[in-house]
Amino acid sequence: MTITRQFNYDDIYLVPQKRIVNSRSECDISVQLGDRVFANPVIAANMKTVVDWKTCHFLASQGMFYIMHRYHNLGNPQFASQVQDSQEKFGFASVSIGVQWADRQKLEYLAVNGTFPEFLTIDVAHAHADQVAEMIKFAKETLPTFVIAGNVGTPEGVAFLEDAGADCVKVFIGPGAACTTKKKTGFTVGTVSCLLECAASAKVPLIADGGIRECGDIAKAMACGATMVMAGMFMCAFDESPGLTMPIEGSLKYLYYGSASYNMKRDSKYIEGKDILVPYKGSMKKHIEDIECSLKSACSYAGVQKISEMYEKNIPMISFKGED
């Protein structure tokens, strides 16, 4: 057995480089995924307490990418109508599925009815599995769609999903604020370490899923090789969020929980997620503006004009981990 030292976002910082822009306003934080360009690299996690169709359509109206969660009936005519509505209003639709037989039936329903979401995410907590590879192949045969698959935590996992036909891979196991996987199972990976290792050999874009606590973590993820980042708690508790806000001890709190928590299905077998009461944050639009200003500043410190150039810049990193 080998023991490898791993690093998370909190363990490293980026070293400032020579600035090449006169103002951060010159910096471009847009990113490309598939054939589309989005305003910034942030994706609100495809979780029931983070997004619903209202949230997804708001994000799309801001030029952002979204992924609708998979806890819905894809075979429902109303859902197909939502997909069609998104395509007409924003030019694309993006949905999630699992890997069960019912999920195959959902894709067949969409195909028969001529509803083709441009982006499809196969959403599984541990996706380095034959069942996921088979679902990727089935999806590609059934719909003309850009397939995102995950999550995996190793370069081998990324290569496995690439070989199965995934167009993009979500990485990380267990870094989310509401995720208890590492405590319940003993398995996890360091966010920074995982990204650096996977990006070194990846042939498709990577989405860094989880562990985002502040805007600087997004910049760190981009510098480590992510094309986009996914965030749950960081992107919930807003006016546009779908969950429950309640007054507690004189302040408003938002109930946030993981997709593998008891609250999802009221089933005690769901033990890899927990509930968190998050302070109410107000307008998501202001939050997005803060993200975009922060990332433009990060570009100026990185010595790049485009955020998509941060990984190629090979920015030095420093760590104070273990120091007094």
C-alpha positions in Angstrom: 0.0 0.0 0.0 1.2 3.5 -0.8 0.4 6.7 1.0 0.2 9.8 -1.2 0.0 13.4 0.1 -3.1 15.1 -1.3 -4.0 18.8 -1.5 -7.4 20.6 -1.4 -8.2 24.1 -2.5 -7.6 25.4 1.1 -4.1 23.9 1.1 -2.7 25.9 -1.8 -2.5 29.4 -3.2 -1.5 30.7 -6.6 1.6 32.8 -7.1 1.0 36.2 -8.8 2.5 36.6 -12.3 3.2 39.6 -14.5 0.0 41.4 -15.4 -0.6 41.7 -19.1 -3.9 43.7 -19.1 -4.4 47.4 -18.2 -7.6 46.7 -16.4 -9.5 43.6 -15.2 -12.4 44.7 -17.4 -10.3 43.5 -20.3 -10.3 40.0 -19.0 -12.5 37.3 -20.6 -13.9 34.7 -18.2 -16.1 32.9 -20.8 -15.6 29.2 -21.4 -16.5 26.8 -24.2 -18.2 23.5 -23.6 -19.1 21.5 -26.7 -20.2 23.9 -29.4 -21.4 26.6 -27.0 -19.7 29.5 -25.1 -20.9 30.4 -21.7 -20.4 33.7 -19.7 -18.3 32.1 -16.9 -17.1 28.7 -15.8 -19.5 28.1 -12.9 -22.3 25.5 -12.9 -24.9 25.3 -10.1 -24.8 21.7 -8.9 -27.6 19.5 -10.4 -29.1 18.9 -7.0 -32.7 19.2 -5.9 -31.9 21.9 -3.3 -29.8 23.9 -5.8 -31.7 24.0 -9.0 -35.2 23.5 -10.5 -36.4 24.7 -14.0 -36.8 28.2 -12.7 -33.3 28.3 -11.4 -31.9 26.8 -14.6 -33.7 29.2 -16.8 -32.5 32.1 -14.7 -28.9 30.9 -15.1 -29.3 30.5 -18.8 -30.7 34.1 -19.0 -27.3 35.2 -17.5 -25.4 33.4 -20.2 -24.4 30.5 -17.8 -24.5 26.8 -18.3 -26.9 24.7 -16.3 -27.7 21.1 -15.6 -31.2 20.2 -14.4 -31.1 17.5 -11.7 -32.2 14.0 -12.4 -35.0 13.7 -9.8 -37.9 14.1 -12.2 -39.9 12.1 -14.7 -38.1 12.5 -18.1 -41.1 10.7 -19.7 -43.5 13.3 -18.4 -44.9 15.4 -21.3 -44.6 18.5 -19.1 -40.9 17.8 -18.7 -40.4 17.4 -22.4 -42.2 20.7 -22.8 -39.7 22.3 -20.4 -36.8 21.0 -22.4 -38.3 22.3 -25.6 -39.0 25.7 -23.9 -35.4 26.0 -22.8 -34.2 25.2 -26.3 -36.4 27.8 -27.8 -35.6 30.6 -25.3 -31.9 30.0 -24.6 -30.7 27.8 -27.5 -30.0 24.7 -25.5 -31.3 22.4 -22.8 -29.3 20.4 -20.3 -30.6 17.5 -18.2 -29.4 14.6 -16.0 -30.2 10.9 -15.8 -29.0 7.9 -13.8 -28.1 4.4 -15.0 -31.2 2.4 -14.3 -33.5 0.7 -16.8 -36.0 3.5 -16.3 -33.4 6.0 -17.4 -33.1 4.2 -20.7 -36.8 4.4 -21.1 -36.7 8.2 -20.5 -34.1 8.7 -23.2 -36.2 6.6 -25.6 -39.2 8.7 -24.8 -37.4 11.9 -25.6 -36.1 10.4 -28.9 -39.5 9.2 -30.0 -41.0 12.6 -29.2 -38.2 14.4 -31.1 -37.0 16.2 -28.0 -33.2 16.4 -28.0 -31.5 18.1 -25.1 -28.1 19.3 -26.4 -26.4 18.3 -23.1 -27.0 15.1 -21.1 -25.3 14.4 -17.8 -25.1 10.8 -16.5 -25.0 11.5 -12.8 -23.5 8.8 -10.6 -21.6 9.2 -7.3 -19.0 6.6 -8.4 -18.9 6.4 -12.2 -15.9 4.2 -12.8 -18.2 1.3 -13.5 -19.3 -0.8 -16.5 -22.9 0.2 -15.9 -22.0 3.8 -16.6 -20.0 3.0 -19.7 -23.0 1.1 -21.1 -25.3 4.0 -20.4 -22.9 6.4 -22.1 -23.0 4.2 -25.2 -26.7 3.8 -25.1 -27.2 7.6 -24.8 -24.9 8.3 -27.7 -26.8 5.8 -29.8 -30.2 7.2 -28.8 -29.8 11.0 -28.9 -27.6 13.5 -30.7 -26.3 14.8 -27.4 -23.1 16.0 -25.7 -22.6 13.5 -22.8 -21.1 14.5 -19.5 -20.4 11.6 -17.1 -19.2 11.4 -13.6 -18.0 11.4 -10.9 -14.6 9.8 -10.9 -11.5 10.6 -8.9 -8.5 9.2 -10.8 -6.9 9.5 -14.3 -7.9 5.9 -14.9 -11.5 6.7 -14.2 -11.4 9.6 -16.6 -9.8 7.5 -19.3 -12.4 4.8 -18.7 -15.3 7.2 -19.3 -13.5 8.8 -22.3 -13.1 5.3 -23.9 -16.9 4.7 -23.4 -17.6 7.9 -25.4 -18.1 10.6 -22.8 -17.6 14.1 -24.2 -16.8 15.6 -20.7 -16.1 14.1 -17.3 -17.0 15.3 -13.8 -14.2 14.6 -11.3 -13.9 14.5 -7.5 -15.2 12.1 -4.8 -16.6 13.5 -1.6 -15.5 17.2 -1.3 -19.0 18.7 -1.2 -20.1 20.5 2.0 -23.2 18.3 2.3 -21.3 15.1 1.3 -20.3 12.6 4.0 -18.7 10.0 1.7 -15.2 10.3 3.1 -16.5 9.9 6.7 -18.9 7.1 5.9 -16.8 5.1 3.6 -13.2 6.3 4.1 -12.8 7.2 0.4 -12.0 10.6 -1.1 -9.5 12.5 -3.2 -7.9 15.9 -2.8 -9.5 18.5 -5.1 -6.2 20.1 -6.3 -4.3 16.9 -6.5 -7.1 15.1 -8.4 -7.4 17.8 -10.9 -3.7 18.1 -11.6 -3.4 14.3 -12.0 -6.5 14.0 -14.2 -5.9 17.0 -16.4 -2.4 15.8 -17.2 -3.8 13.0 -19.4 -7.4 13.9 -20.0 -8.6 14.1 -23.7 -11.9 15.7 -22.9 -13.0 18.8 -20.7 -13.1 18.3 -17.0 -15.7 19.7 -14.6 -14.4 20.1 -11.0 -17.5 19.1 -9.0 -17.6 20.2 -5.4 -15.4 21.8 -2.7 -16.0 25.4 -3.9 -16.2 27.6 -0.8 -15.2 31.0 -2.3 -14.5 32.7 -5.6 -10.7 32.0 -5.3 -11.4 28.3 -5.3 -12.8 28.7 -8.8 -9.6 30.3 -10.0 -7.6 27.5 -8.4 -9.6 24.9 -10.2 -9.1 26.6 -13.5 -5.4 26.8 -12.9 -5.3 23.1 -12.1 -7.0 22.1 -15.4 -10.7 22.4 -15.0 -12.8 23.7 -17.9 -15.7 24.4 -15.6 -16.5 24.0 -11.9 -19.7 22.8 -10.2 -20.8 24.1 -6.8 -23.7 23.3 -4.5 -23.9 25.3 -1.3 -21.9 28.1 -3.0 -24.8 28.4 -5.5 -27.9 28.0 -3.3 -29.9 29.9 -0.7 -30.9 32.7 -3.1 -34.2 34.1 -4.2 -33.9 32.0 -7.3 -33.2 28.8 -5.5 -35.9 26.1 -5.2 -35.6 25.0 -1.6 -37.1 25.9 1.7 -36.2 29.2 3.5 -37.3 29.5 7.1 -36.8 32.0 10.0 -34.5 30.6 12.8 -33.5 32.6 15.8 -34.1 35.9 14.1 -32.5 35.2 10.7 -33.5 33.4 7.5 -32.0 30.0 6.8 -32.1 27.8 3.7 -32.3 24.0 4.0 -29.5 22.5 1.9 -28.9 18.7 1.7 -26.9 16.3 -0.4 -28.3 14.1 -3.1 -27.4 11.0 -1.1 -28.9 12.2 2.1 -31.9 10.8 4.0 -33.9 13.9 3.0 -33.8 13.0 -0.6 -36.0 9.9 -0.4 -36.7 9.4 3.3 -34.7 6.2 3.2 -32.2 5.3 5.9 -30.0 3.7 3.3 -29.1 7.1 2.0 -26.1 7.8 4.3 -23.6 9.8 2.2 -25.2 13.2 2.6 -26.3 15.6 5.4 -28.5 18.6 6.0 -27.0 22.1 6.4 -28.8 25.3 7.3 -27.3 28.0 5.0 -27.8 31.8 5.7 -30.2 33.3 3.1 -28.2 35.2 0.5 -30.7 37.3 -1.4 -30.3 37.9 -5.1 -28.3 35.4 -7.2 -27.6 38.1 -9.7 -25.4 40.0 -7.3 -23.6 36.8 -6.4 -22.9 36.1 -10.1 -21.6 39.7 -10.5 -19.2 39.1 -7.6 -18.0 35.8 -9.1 -17.4 37.5 -12.4 -15.5 40.4 -10.9 -13.4 38.1 -8.8 -12.5 35.8 -11.7 -11.5 38.8 -13.9 -9.2 40.0 -11.1 -7.8 36.4 -10.9 -7.0 36.6 -14.6 -5.0 39.8 -14.0 -3.0 38.2 -11.2 -2.4 35.1 -13.3 -0.9 37.1 -16.2 -3.5 36.0 -18.7 -6.3 37.8 -20.6 -8.6 34.7 -20.8 -9.5 32.5 -17.9 -9.3 29.5 -20.3 -5.5 30.2 -20.5 -4.8 29.7 -16.8 -3.9 26.0 -17.0 -1.6 26.5 -19.9 0.1 29.3 -18.0 1.4 26.7 -15.5 1.1 29.1 -12.6 3.3 28.2 -9.6 1.5 27.1 -6.4 2.5 27.4 -2.8 1.2 25.6 0.3 1.4 26.4 3.9 -0.1 23.0 4.9 1.6 21.7 8.0 3.2 25.0 9.0 2.6 26.7 12.3 
